[in-house]
Amino acid sequence: MTYAQRMAAYAADAQRLAHEDRTPALQRSVELLKEADFILIGGAAGLSACGGLDYQSEKVLRRDFPALAALGYTTLWEALWDEKRTYLQKQGMIAAEALWARYDFPVIQAYRDLLSLVKGKNYFVLSSNIDDQFYKAGFDPQRVFCPQNSIADFQCSVPCCRALWDGEAIYRNIVAHMDPVTYACREEDLPRCPRCGAPAVRNMRGRETFIPDKVMATRAPFEAFWARAATGKTVFLELGVGFNTPGLIRHPFQRTAYLWPQSHLIRVNRDHPSVPAKLGDRGIALGGDLGENLRRMAQMA
């Protein structure tokens, strides 16, 4: 089966699951979470998108970035990856997006509902998200591992030191002075390292100069939790994980759930909810609106 055929099959299954009565699967999921010795939460873009942080939505673009819509873009994702932008337009768009996603957007209800489901339980979060919603919603920071870090922190591009600093003031200054029509910012507003004067960059994985100190602080606790989870009743609760970076959460979760006979995989996903058939009744696929599913589970619990 080709990649296109697999995606078409996922889409067809998603449509079917979206229109099924999900009540029995939701109730079973709640019971599994109650009985679990360990809960491994995998949160990705779909979890934030269900609450409005949706980079693929034309409605969201028109609502929150009307100037970008006026430039002809249909989604925020399209704008942020437009190769025709000037460098200063790119920096202006990045700053506006960071303010929106990290600082000004309210806590998404789906995160609150999720926290109510696992609060007081033995959980750990693995997330590819960079919006810090898990922290803003009140999850224990010592139980959250976000290996890509967030859009909040800056570092020296050299780097001359290992210091990090919060970027809110930087972003707000860029946006305050940028062209509101083209999003082009002023070169003098681009951040520099306060120690050596070199350009400052966001502290996010992917750069050769990436400083991993902050982001790796919970790696060892996460790996220890994962190792202990092999010994008990474990639930892999996967939320909004697609195929952008499936090697971080989706594939490890379903592979490990198959290998651990006491474990279950609960996959909550609007677009790609299917679970491997070989998991049998240890796999639960929940399609439809992710936020609604978490709300109903919280109510049932």
N, C-alpha and C positions, 0 to 999 in steps of 0.2 A: 504494500500500500504506500502510495506517495504521500509526501507531507501535505499537499493540497487535499488529498482524499481523507487523510486523518483529520484535518481541520474541519472539513465538511461534515464528517461523522460526528465530531464534537459539537458542531453547531446544531445538527439535527437532534442530538441527544439533549442538548441544552433546551431546545424548544419543547421537547416532550416533557422534560422534568419541570419546566416552568409552569406547565399547565396541569400537573398532577397535584393531588391532595398530599401536601407534605407533612401533614399532622403526625402520622405514625413515625416517620423518619425523624421528625423534630423531637418527639417524645422519647424515642429510643436514644437519640443523641444526648438529651438531657440526663437520662438515666446513666449512660456510659460515663459522662463527665462526673456525676455524683459518686460513682463507684471507683473511679480511676485512682490509682496510686500516684501516677505521674500524668501531667498534661503538657504536651509540647504544642505550642501555638505557633503557626506559621502565618504571618500577616504580610500581604503584598498590596499592590496598587489598587486592586478591586475593593479592598476594605475601606480605603479612604475615598475612592470614587463613589461608593454607594451613598456617601454623605455629602457629596458636592465637590470634592477635590478631584474632579474628573478632567484629565488632560485630553481626552478624546471626545469631549462633548461640545457640539456647536452651541448648544443652549448655554452652557457654562461660560464659554468664550464671550458670547454676546452679553451675558449678564455682568461678568466681572472684568472683562477686558474689551469694552466696546470699540476702543481705538484700534485694537488689533483686528477686530472683525471688519472695521472700516477699511483697513489696508488689504482686505481680501482673504484673510486667513479664515479657515473653517473650524480649527481646533487650536488649543494652546500648544499641543504637541507639534503641530505643523509649524507654528510660529517659532518655537524654540529650536527647531532643527532646520530652519530655512537657510540654505547655503548662500543665498543672494543677499543676506543682511550684511551691513557694514559691521566692523568690529564694535563700534560704539553703540549701534543698535542692539547688537547681541548682548552687550553688557547691561544696557538699559532693560531689555526684556528679562534677563536673568534676575536682575534686582527686583523688578516688579513681581515676577513669579515667586521669588523667595519671600517677599513681604506677605504676599497673599497666602502661600501654602504654609509657611512656618510661623508667622507672627500674628497675622490679622484674622485668619480663618478660625472660627470657634471650634471647640471640641466636638467631634462628630459623635452623634448618639450611639452609633454602632460600637464604638470603643467603650462607651459607658456600659452598654448592655453586655458586652464581652467581659468587662471587668466584674460585673455583678455575677456572671456565671462562674468565674474562677477565683474570686476573692476568698481568701482563707484556705484555698486548695494549693496543692503542690504543683506549681506551673512554672514554665519558662517560655519566654517569647523569642523567636527568631524572626527578624523582619528585614525585608529589602527596602522598606520605605525610608524616605529622607525628610519627612515632614514633622517628626517628633510627636505625632499624635498619641503614641503609647504613653509617653512621659506626661503630656498635657492632660491625659485622661486619668492619671493617677496610678498607673501600673508601677510596681516596685522597680526602680531603676537597676537594682542589683539582679533582677530577673528578666532583663531585656538585653538582647544581643542584636545590634544593628551593624553588621560588618561594613556597610557602605558609609556609615556615619550619617550626618544630616547636612542640610544646607545652611545651618546656623553658624558654623565655625569657620574661621579663617586662620591661615598659617602663612609663614614666609615662604616664598617660592624657591628660595635657594636650597634648603632653609638654613638660616644663620643660627637658629635656635629651635627648641622644641615647643615653644609657647603657642597656644591657641587663644583666639579672642572672639567674642561674640560679634556677629555681623549686623545686628539690627540697625545700629546707628549708620553703618556704612551704606546699607541698602536704602534707608530712608533719605539719606543725603543725595544718593544717586537719583532716586525717583523724584525728589523735590525739584531738581534742577534739569531733568531731562526734557526733551521735546515731547509734549503730550500727544503729538500726532504721529511722529515717526519712531518714538521711543529711543532716539539717539541720545546718549548721555554725554556729559562733558568729560574730557580726558582728565582734567584736574581732579575729578571726583572719584576716580578709580583708586582703590585702596593700595597702600604701601605698608611694608613692614615698619613698625614704629622703632625697631632697633637698628636696622641696616639700610632702610629706605628702598629695598628691592620690592618689586610688585608682590602684593599679597594675593593668595589664591584660596579657594575654598578647600577646606580639609575633608576631601572626599576621595575614596578609593579610585585608583585608575592612574594617578600621577606617579612618576618615578620618585618624586620627592615627598610623597604622602607620609605624614607623621601618624602612625597607628596607635599611639599611646592611649588616647581616650577611647577610641572605638574598640580596642582589644581588651579593655579592662574587664569585660565580662565574658571573654572568650573561654577562659579556663573554667569558670563556674558553669557555663553552658555545656561544655564538653563533659564535665564531671556529672552534670545532671543527666545528660544523654546516656552516659555509661550506666548510671544507676537505673535509668528507666528500662533498661533491657531485662531487669530482674523482676518487674512487677506488671500490674495491669496498667497499660499505657494507652492514652488516647492522643493521636496526632490530629489536632484540630487545625485544618488548613483553610485559610480565608482569603479569597480573592487572588489566588496565585495562578497566573497564566503561563505563557510560554516566552516571555521576554528574557527571564533568567531562570529557567526551570531547574537548573543544576544546583541552585541554592536551597530551595525548599521543596518544590513539587516532587522532583525525582527522588531525593533522599527520603522524604516522608513516605512515599508509597512503597519504595523498595524496602525500607526498614520495617514498615508495618507488615509487609509480607513475611519478612524473616523472623519477626518476633511473634510467636504464636499467641501470646496473651494480649496483643495490641489490636487497636482498631484505628481506622482512618476515617475521619469525617471531613469530607471535602465540600465546602460551601463556596459556590462559584456561579456567577450569572452566565458566563460564556463558555466555560470549560469544566463542568461539574462531574464528568464521567470518572469512575474509579475502575482500576483494573479488575477484570472478571475473576482473576485468580485469587483475589482477596475474599471472594465469596461473601458471606454475611458479615465479615469483619470490615467491609467497606461500605460507607454510606455516602451517597451522592445527593446533595441538596442544591437544586437549581433555583432560578427565579431571583428575586431581589435579595441581596445579601443582608442589607440592613433590616429588612422585614423578618428574615429568618432568625437573626440574632435577637430581635425584639421579641418574637414569639417564644424563643427558647428561654429568654430571661423571664418572661411572664410565667412560663410553665415551671421554671425552677423556683 
